[in-house]
Protein backbone atom coordinates (compact mmCIF):
# COMPACT_ATOMS: atom_id res chain seq x y z
CA UNK A 1 0.00 0.00 0.00
CA UNK A 2 1.21 3.46 -0.83
CA UNK A 3 2.64 5.42 2.09
CA UNK A 4 2.76 8.91 0.57
CA UNK A 5 1.18 11.43 2.95
CA UNK A 6 0.89 15.15 2.30
CA UNK A 7 0.57 17.20 5.47
CA UNK A 8 -1.58 20.30 5.26
CA UNK A 9 -1.13 23.35 7.40
CA UNK A 10 -4.59 24.87 7.42
CA UNK A 11 -6.59 27.25 9.58
CA UNK A 12 -10.10 26.32 8.52
CA UNK A 13 -12.00 23.04 8.28
CA UNK A 14 -14.99 22.03 6.23
CA UNK A 15 -17.99 21.79 8.56
CA UNK A 16 -19.38 18.84 6.61
CA UNK A 17 -16.41 16.49 6.38
CA UNK A 18 -13.72 18.10 8.57
CA UNK A 19 -11.52 18.44 5.47
CA UNK A 20 -8.88 21.19 5.80
CA UNK A 21 -9.45 24.40 3.88
CA UNK A 22 -6.83 27.09 3.25
CA UNK A 23 -6.92 30.39 5.11
CA UNK A 24 -8.64 31.99 2.10
CA UNK A 25 -11.42 29.39 2.20
CA UNK A 26 -14.61 30.07 0.30
CA UNK A 27 -17.45 28.11 -1.25
CA UNK A 28 -15.54 27.98 -4.53
CA UNK A 29 -12.54 26.39 -2.76
CA UNK A 30 -14.68 23.60 -1.30
CA UNK A 31 -16.04 22.82 -4.76
CA UNK A 32 -12.50 22.93 -6.17
CA UNK A 33 -11.11 20.68 -3.43
CA UNK A 34 -13.79 18.08 -4.05
CA UNK A 35 -13.76 18.17 -7.82
CA UNK A 36 -10.29 19.53 -8.61
CA UNK A 37 -9.91 20.48 -12.25
CA UNK A 38 -12.71 18.27 -13.47
CA UNK A 39 -15.28 19.80 -15.76
CA UNK A 40 -18.84 18.52 -15.44
CA UNK A 41 -18.78 17.36 -19.06
CA UNK A 42 -15.73 15.07 -18.85
CA UNK A 43 -17.22 11.80 -19.95
CA UNK A 44 -14.87 10.81 -22.74
CA UNK A 45 -13.44 7.64 -21.16
CA UNK A 46 -11.21 5.63 -23.44
CA UNK A 47 -11.01 4.94 -27.14
CA UNK A 48 -10.38 7.61 -29.73
CA UNK A 49 -9.77 11.09 -28.34
CA UNK A 50 -12.86 13.33 -28.30
CA UNK A 51 -11.24 16.49 -29.54
CA UNK A 52 -8.57 16.30 -32.16
CA UNK A 53 -5.28 17.75 -30.90
CA UNK A 54 -3.46 20.16 -33.19
CA UNK A 55 -1.48 18.38 -35.86
CA UNK A 56 -3.39 15.13 -35.45
CA UNK A 57 -5.13 15.25 -38.81
CA UNK A 58 -5.20 11.88 -40.56
CA UNK A 59 -3.74 10.09 -37.53
CA UNK A 60 -5.81 7.64 -35.50
CA UNK A 61 -4.87 8.44 -31.91
CA UNK A 62 -6.06 5.97 -29.30
CA UNK A 63 -6.03 6.08 -25.51
CA UNK A 64 -5.72 3.01 -23.33
CA UNK A 65 -4.69 1.88 -19.89
CA UNK A 66 -1.11 0.65 -19.80
CA UNK A 67 0.07 -2.88 -19.09
CA UNK A 68 3.33 -4.29 -17.67
CA UNK A 69 4.62 -4.51 -21.25
CA UNK A 70 4.38 -0.71 -21.48
CA UNK A 71 6.70 0.00 -18.53
CA UNK A 72 9.93 0.24 -20.55
CA UNK A 73 8.43 2.26 -23.44
CA UNK A 74 6.68 4.67 -21.06
CA UNK A 75 9.92 5.12 -19.10
CA UNK A 76 11.67 6.00 -22.37
CA UNK A 77 8.86 8.45 -23.17
CA UNK A 78 9.37 10.11 -19.76
CA UNK A 79 13.13 10.38 -20.40
CA UNK A 80 12.51 11.97 -23.80
CA UNK A 81 9.79 14.34 -22.58
CA UNK A 82 11.88 15.60 -19.65
CA UNK A 83 15.17 15.74 -21.59
CA UNK A 84 15.84 19.33 -20.45
CA UNK A 85 14.62 18.94 -16.87
CA UNK A 86 16.18 16.11 -14.83
CA UNK A 87 14.85 13.21 -16.94
CA UNK A 88 16.50 10.44 -14.92
CA UNK A 89 15.11 11.79 -11.65
CA UNK A 90 11.58 11.87 -13.08
CA UNK A 91 11.89 8.36 -14.53
CA UNK A 92 13.27 7.07 -11.20
CA UNK A 93 10.33 8.68 -9.40
CA UNK A 94 7.94 6.83 -11.74
CA UNK A 95 9.81 3.57 -11.04
CA UNK A 96 9.46 4.18 -7.30
CA UNK A 97 5.72 4.87 -7.56
CA UNK A 98 5.30 1.60 -9.44
CA UNK A 99 7.48 -0.37 -7.00
CA UNK A 100 5.67 1.01 -3.93
CA UNK A 101 2.24 0.09 -5.33
CA UNK A 102 1.09 3.72 -5.34
CA UNK A 103 -0.16 3.85 -8.93
CA UNK A 104 -3.94 4.15 -9.30
CA UNK A 105 -3.74 4.13 -13.07
CA UNK A 106 -1.54 4.81 -16.05
CA UNK A 107 -2.80 5.76 -19.48
CA UNK A 108 -1.11 6.01 -22.83
CA UNK A 109 -2.08 7.74 -26.06
CA UNK A 110 -0.55 6.38 -29.22
CA UNK A 111 -0.84 6.35 -32.98
CA UNK A 112 0.89 4.57 -35.87
CA UNK A 113 4.19 6.23 -34.91
CA UNK A 114 4.10 4.83 -31.35
CA UNK A 115 3.51 6.30 -27.88
CA UNK A 116 2.62 9.98 -27.85
CA UNK A 117 1.72 10.77 -24.24
CA UNK A 118 1.65 9.00 -20.89
CA UNK A 119 0.00 10.04 -17.62
CA UNK A 120 0.14 8.49 -14.16
CA UNK A 121 -2.14 9.04 -11.19
CA UNK A 122 -1.02 7.74 -7.81
CA UNK A 123 -2.65 7.36 -4.42
CA UNK A 124 -1.62 9.93 -1.86
CA UNK A 125 -3.16 10.79 1.47
CA UNK A 126 -3.78 14.36 2.55
CA UNK A 127 -3.40 14.63 6.31
CA UNK A 128 -4.67 17.50 8.43
CA UNK A 129 -2.99 18.93 11.50
CA UNK A 130 -5.30 16.85 13.67
CA UNK A 131 -4.58 13.60 11.85
CA UNK A 132 -7.63 13.27 9.59
CA UNK A 133 -6.75 11.74 6.25
CA UNK A 134 -8.39 12.06 2.85
CA UNK A 135 -7.52 9.82 -0.08
CA UNK A 136 -6.57 11.71 -3.21
CA UNK A 137 -5.13 11.05 -6.66
CA UNK A 138 -1.89 12.80 -7.60
CA UNK A 139 -1.01 13.43 -11.24
CA UNK A 140 2.67 12.88 -11.87
CA UNK A 141 4.27 12.49 -14.26
CA UNK A 142 2.65 13.60 -17.48
CA UNK A 143 5.00 13.00 -20.39
CA UNK A 144 4.44 13.98 -24.02
CA UNK A 145 6.85 13.07 -26.80
CA UNK A 146 8.86 16.21 -27.69
CA UNK A 147 7.58 16.41 -31.28
CA UNK A 148 3.98 16.35 -30.01
CA UNK A 149 4.27 18.78 -27.07
CA UNK A 150 2.02 21.85 -26.92
CA UNK A 151 -0.45 20.38 -29.41
CA UNK A 152 -3.18 19.16 -27.04
CA UNK A 153 -2.20 15.49 -26.70
CA UNK A 154 -1.37 15.76 -22.99
CA UNK A 155 -4.54 17.71 -22.24
CA UNK A 156 -6.72 15.17 -24.03
CA UNK A 157 -5.05 12.28 -22.24
CA UNK A 158 -5.42 13.92 -18.81
CA UNK A 159 -9.12 14.62 -19.47
CA UNK A 160 -9.72 10.96 -20.32
CA UNK A 161 -7.83 9.77 -17.24
CA UNK A 162 -9.64 12.22 -14.94
CA UNK A 163 -13.03 11.15 -16.27
CA UNK A 164 -12.19 7.50 -15.69
CA UNK A 165 -10.92 8.15 -12.17
CA UNK A 166 -13.98 10.24 -11.34
CA UNK A 167 -16.24 7.42 -12.53
CA UNK A 168 -14.37 5.04 -10.21
CA UNK A 169 -15.08 7.30 -7.23
CA UNK A 170 -12.01 9.55 -7.02
CA UNK A 171 -12.92 13.13 -6.22
CA UNK A 172 -9.79 14.86 -4.93
CA UNK A 173 -6.96 15.47 -7.39
CA UNK A 174 -3.52 17.00 -6.95
CA UNK A 175 -0.74 17.88 -9.37
CA UNK A 176 2.87 17.54 -8.23
N, C-alpha and C positions, 0 to 999 in steps of 0.2 A: 504494500500500500504506500502511496506517495506520502512523504513527510514534509512537503513544502508548506510552510505557514507564513503568512504575511501579517505582521502586527500593525494594527492601526492605532494611531494616536488621535483620538477624537474627543470632542467636547459634548456632542449631542447624540442622542440615541432615538431610533425610531420607536414610537410608542406602541406600535403594533407588533413588531417582531424583535425589538431590542437590538436591532442592527445599527452599528455605529454610523453616524452621519458627520460630515465635516463641519467645521465651525460656521461655514456659510450655508448651512442646511436650508433647503426650501423644498416645496412640493416637487419642483422639477428635478431636484437631486434625487429624491426617493424614487421617482419614476426611472431616472437614469440608472441608479444603482441596481434596480431590479431588472431592467431590460437592456442595460448597456447601450450598445450602438445599434441594436436591432430596430429595423423599421417594421411596422405592422404588416407590410406586404411581402416580407421575405418568406416565400413558400416555394422557392425554386428546387430545393432538394438536389438530387443528382441527375446525371444524364448530360445532355448538351446544354451549354451555358445559355441562360435566358437572353441576356443582352450581349451582342457581339462586340468584343473588345476591339479597339482600334487596330487595324492591320490584320484582322483575322479573316478577311474576305476569302472565300473559297477554301478555307481550312476547317475541317470538322474537329472542333475542340470538345473533348469529353472530360468529365469530372468523375472521379471515383475514389472510394476509400482505398488506402494503400494496403499492401500485404507485406509479409516478411521479405518477399523477393524484391520489394521496392526499397529496402533500407539502404543498400549501397548506392543505387542511382539517386535517391533523394539526398543522401549525404553529399554526393558529388554536386548536385544542384545547389545545395546550401553553400558549399565551398565556392562555386562559380558566382553565385548571387552576391556573396559578401566579400568578393575578392579584394576590395579596397578597405574593408573594415573588419579586421580580425576574423578571417574566415575559419581558421582552425579552432578558435575558441568557441565560435557559434556552433560548428559541427560537433565539437566535443560536448557542448551543453545538450544538444539534441541526443547524442549517444547516452548521456547520463539520464535524461528524462525517460528514454526507452528502457534503460537498464533498471531504473528505480520503479518502474511500473506506473509512472505518473501520467502517461499519455491517455487522454480520453478518446482521441481520434486524430487521424492524419488523413489528409485528402490531397489528391494530385490531379492537376489538369494536364492534359497531353493532347498532341495531335500527331500527324504522320511523321513529324520531325523528332518526336520524343517528348520527354517531360518539359513542361513549360513553367509550372508553378507548383509549390508545395506548401501546405500550411499544417501546423500542429497546434492542437489545444490540449493542455494538460490540467490535471486536477491540482488546485491549490486551495488552501484553507485561509480565510481571512479571520484573524483573531482580534477581538476587542481587548481593551485594557482590563476588562473584568473576566476575561477568559471565554466568552461566547465565541463560537466558531460558525462560520458560514461557508459552505462549499461553493467554489467558483471555478470557472474555466479560464485559463490563461492562454492567450494567443502568443506563441513564440516557438519557433521562428516562422516567419513568412518569407519564402524565398521564391524569386522569379528569375528565370534565365535572363542574363544581361541583355540579349537582343530583343527581349519581349517586355522589359521593364517600362513602366510609365505608359502602358497601352491598355490598362484595364483588366489584365489577366488576374492579377493578385486580388483586386477588388471583387471580381466575379467569383473567384474561388472562396474568398472569405465569406461572402454573402451566402453561398451554398452551404458552407460548413456551419455558419451561425444558425441558419434555418434548421439544419439537421439537429444540431445540439439543442436548440430551443424545443423542437418537437420531442426530444428525448427527456425534457424536463429541466434542462439547464436554464438558469435565468440571471446569473451574475457572471459578467465577463470582464476580464482585465487584459491589458496589453502590456507586455514587458518591454 
